[in-house]
Amino acid sequence: MTRINGYTIEPGANLFRADLSGANLTEANLSEAILSRANLSRANLTGANLSGANLSEANLFVADLTGANLTGANLFGADLTEANLSGAILIGAIVKNTILDISVDMSSKTPYFDYYEKRKSLTL
């Protein structure tokens, strides 16, 4: 268990509306955590485990999600503008109404983004 900005960082943590902007959450295990409406702008989530996490309406502006595991995560309405998703795993993630800057370098694409490039009509 780790504490950052007064918040307990652990699997299943309730971090609803938490302010973790700019936090170093490298390789943090936040699987099944509630991060709905959390401020994670400019946070370093490199290699973090966010599988099954609720990130609905979270602010992930310019967040670094390089290699993060977002399998089955709920990203409904999340703002991922200018976020780095290189190597992130998004299998089964809910991305409806997600704000996403597709111009982000996706050099190591995930199956989801390979599918997106083939369809181009997929609504985020």
Buried (B, 14 or more C-beta within 10 A) or exposed (E): EEEBEEBEBBBEBEBEEBBBBBBEBBEBBBBBBBBBBBBBBBBBBBBBBBBBBBBBBBBBBBBBBBBBBBBBBBBBBBBBBBBBBBBBBBEEBBBEEBBBEEEBEBEEBBEBBEEBEEEEEEEE
